[in-house]
Amino acid sequence: MLDFVIAVLSAFLVAVVGVTGLRLRARMRRRPTPGVPQVDDEAVGRILDAGVIEDEADEPLDQAEIDEEERRFWSEPGDEPEES
C-alpha cells in the first residue's frame, strides 16, 4: 500500500513539474527578448524606401562620459593580493 501511495505522489509531482515547465516555456516564447529590435510594418516601409533603418533607441556613445567612468574606475583602490 505504501508503495502505491509513493508512486501516485511521485506521478503527481512529475505532472506538476512538467506542466509548470511547459507553461514557463510558452510564456518565455511570447515575451519579446530585450535588446532585440522589433521590426513592424512601418520599419519595413522605411527599409524599402531608404534602404536602411535607424533605431532611435541606440544613442551615440558619449566619449567624455566613458573617459570619466574609466578614470574613476582605475582611481579606486583595489584589494591588495594576500601574501602567503
Secondary structure, 3 states (H helix, E strand, C coil): CHHHHHHHHHHHHHHHHHHHHHHHHHHHHHCCCCCCCCCCHHHHHHHHHHCCCCCCCCCCCCHHHHHHHHHHHHHCCCCCCCCC
